[in-house]
Amino acid sequence: MPVHAKNASGAEQQKFVYDFSEGNKDLKDLLGGKGANLAEMTNLGLPVPPGFTITTEACKVYLESGSEPAPLRDEVSTHLAALEERMGKKLGQADDPLLVSVRSGAKFSMPGMMDTVLNIGLSDESVHGLAAQAGDERFAWDSYRRLIQMFGKTVLGVDGDLFEEALEEAKKVRGAATDVDLCADDLRQLVEQFKGIVAKQTGRDFPQDPREQMDLAVRAVFDSWNGDRAKLYRRQERIPHDLGTAVNVCSMVFGNLGPDSGTGVAFTRDPASGQQGVYGDYLQNAQGEDVVAGIRNTVPLAELEKLDKASYDQLMQIMETLETHYKDLCDIEFTIERGKLWMLQTRVGKRTAAAAFRIATQLVDQGLIDEAEALQRVNGAQLAQLMFPRFDVDAKAEQIGWGIAASPGAAVGKAVFDSYTAIKWSRSGEKVILIRRETNPDDLDGMIAAEGILTSRGGKTSHAAVVARGMGKTCVCGAEELEVDTKRRRMTAPGGLVIEEGDVVSIDGSSGKVYKGEVPVVPSPVVEYFEGRMHAGAEDADELVKAVHRIMAYADRVRRLRVRANADNAEDASRARRFGAQGIGLCRTEHMFLGERREMVERLILADTKEERDKALQGLLPLQKGDFVELFESMDGLPVTVRLLDPPLHEFLPDITELSVRVALAESRRDANENDLRLLQAVHRLHEQNPMLGLRGVRLGLVIPGLFTMQVRAIAEAAAERKNANGDPRAEIMIPLVGTVQELEIVREEAEQVIAEVEREYGVELKLSLGTMIELPRAALTAAQIAESADFFSFGTNDLTQTVWGFSRDDVEASFFTAYLEKGIFGVSPFETIDKDGVGSLVRDAAAAGRATRPDLKLGVCGEHGGDPESVHFFHEAGLDYVSCSPFRIPVARLEAGRAAARGTR
């Protein structure tokens, strides 16, 4: 929460600036993740360069009003003066300048999405003082050119390619392989070129006043919160747009002071696999942006022990301290300045799905967290990733390269070499692999569109790797032997093999291997475990499967929500049971009327007399009964909710246009078929402008006599046969699209009569439940009345979403949902995650009203939301008894139901 301080007159005012020594890791809302963790490390006594944080509250005021809060300038001046006194130098002073970095830092990590400026305080005058104090002229001019380049691009809006082209030309003239090979004179000339670029592109000179530099940089960081790439990333990661970013002003420490200096990124565990060890990247004579940008290839962190053992040993000790303190994998940025180690950032690190499960169980075994906390460290989206197929290692495949396994998965697609093409081809239905030398934040759109990302530069801490892991995208980085030519849109492999844009490639984010063409895939070992083909306790079960088993077992112990399956046949039901389903929450009987049975439905629709109709129904009865016998057998002892016929009858008839053409052609030849003529008449009679809001569901059962009673009899007879065979059928009959209690009362009365007849015929007692789907707003609003005649409610959230929003799902997702997502109207499609405020409000109210009428009313959900992680948490909070989803999503729903329950007990 914002803290209030007294101003000079003694009045209270909101505090907008905090010294690093004033905060802690629990103030992420106010100080952002970076600022809160810098404060925490300061409090732990770790070597953090002094500095201060401007709060997210200041950013919010700026974004809302267009100007900084009135007290901010004075607060910054006060903290800057304290920093200058502590450092014994002033910002940008000529003889010995204090330099600072200005870095963004939101509550949630957004790697590379917002702005950072280093070396603020350098000018034409102070660069000489820096050179004199450092005893290194090259270092001073290198730092100055970096400032102009970063400031020009991020603060003044100059095209970054102009600076890059000038730098490349300077290297070409010198014959230098990297910027490190440029001498002081080269860099001095480059500074003049960069200043000329700024003046030409902006109409003003590069600012020489250090305070102006700092103030403009702070404003640029605030503005970057609403930059296109930041907004896109927040939509992708479902980060709220109203949080704002903090700004961290930190005294500079320099990794570009020569071979005894450098910068790096370290992980306390491997973010790709979760294994303990020494993981990270280090780059001598460099500043931090060089590492994450992937511009220069780094060396493994373990090499630091040979280069600077004292700093390496201190870093290892600090990493252990931080992991123990945060009780999690930590991602650390550090700089070594002439043998002195400085900590620039720590945060709980992004990790792959496999690493998340492994690390969670490892930390339990180490006594750092308990099982409930381990369950919160993983999520359903990660589990779903682990269930994707992987490449078949025994398949014949042409390997063309090998890089760093940055983010696991098996990705296949056509090679593309820029984000625009990736987006364009993806929208046309093509699967693509985005190939770059290195990615930068501007590539985010293309990374989202691609199946996977391949770069020839960078390591596990590069932009591509970090962002890909966060999104769950397959990524291979640093494939140095592959020469990527983005201008000619091709990649050349060793031996001269050329991959042109549009050629298919396969990348393995688990091994780092790159293949030409499409490599076959095989089932994931996690799926094999759920299928029962790999026992978690078996010696050959890998560590990942064992970790998944442990966490799933705990989730099943603590969850309150039961998880059922949407399944329409015995095969799907059996698979669902293996995946842990506790019954069937939705059996769609319309799927049983396809194939050869379609003609029988046509005869039912065309029937002119009761006798014809009864004959058609009698033909369907034994087929329906056989379906249910198999279903009840595969789900013996578990509930099976059977939804009576729901879709409009025209779905069982030929297309009206095709049939009209066929009849017209036949009539022109004077050989029209009598049946086709009758069928056409029926199709015209049943044709509706909006069939999803027409004759379907319970309305069919009331309009076509005998249809629902035939289905009820088939269910009852199948249950009776199973019971007489010593089975334990637990059938539940669901009447769809009820909008008023009277509809349900009529159908229920008829159904109870049929069930009673079957009980007498088979000599058994059947305890069949009768309930309804709540999928219309009126049903939700009159739930108290409907509950009088219902044993259970099952919320059909697909149709409920359509009718609440006025959306036709088949049309709107293709027509305007993309625009709604891009404009931020939706954070996510309401068909993917339940709309808590609208549709969710009806679900909550209907559940409460139904239970008020009938306290023992069973409540479930059977729409697609039943397998969506975020929606599962909502249904838990709403008090439902179960969720139902497709068989493949059952493990995800089980996990999230456990997480929802465990979260409430923590």
Protein Blocks (a to p, Z undefined) as FASTA:
>chain_A
ZZddddfkopacddfbdcfklgcfklmmmnomklmmmmmmmmnopacdddddddfklmmm
mmmnopacfklmmmmmmmmmmmmmmnopaehiaklccddddddddfbdcehkaccdehih
iafklmmmmmmmnopaklmmmmmmmmmmmmmmmmnopafklmmmmmmmmmmmnopablkl
pcfklmmmmmmmmmmmmmmmnopacdfblklmmmmmmmmmmmmmmgmklmmmmmmnopaf
klopaddddddddfkgbjkbccddddfbdfknopacdeddddehiafklmmnomaccddf
klmmmmommlmmmmmmmmmmmmmmnopacddddddeehiacdfbdcdddddfklmmmmmm
mmmmnopacfklmmmmpcfklmmmmmpccddfkbccddfbdcddfbgcdddddddfbfkl
mmmmmmnopacddddfbdcfklmmmmmmpmbdcdfedcfkbmklmmmmmnopacdehilk
lccdfknopaddehhiacdehiacdddfknopacehjddddddfklmmmnopacfkbmkl
cfklmmmmmmmmmmmmmpmbdcddddfbfklmmmmmmnopabjfbdcfklmmgcjllmmm
mmmmmpmbfklmmmmmmmmmmmmmmmmmmmmmmmgoiacdddddfbdfklmpccfklmmm
mmmmmmmnopacfklmmmmmmmmmmpcfblmlmcehjllmmmmghklmmmmmmmmmmmmm
mmmnopacddddddehiabfklmmmmmmmmmmmmmmmmmmnopacddddddddfbfklmm
mmmmmmmmccbdcddfklmmmmmnopafklmmmmmmmmmmmnomambdfklpccfklmmm
mmmmmmmmmmmmmmmlccddfbfklmgmklmmmmmmnopabdcddfklmmmmmmmmmmmm
mmmmZZ
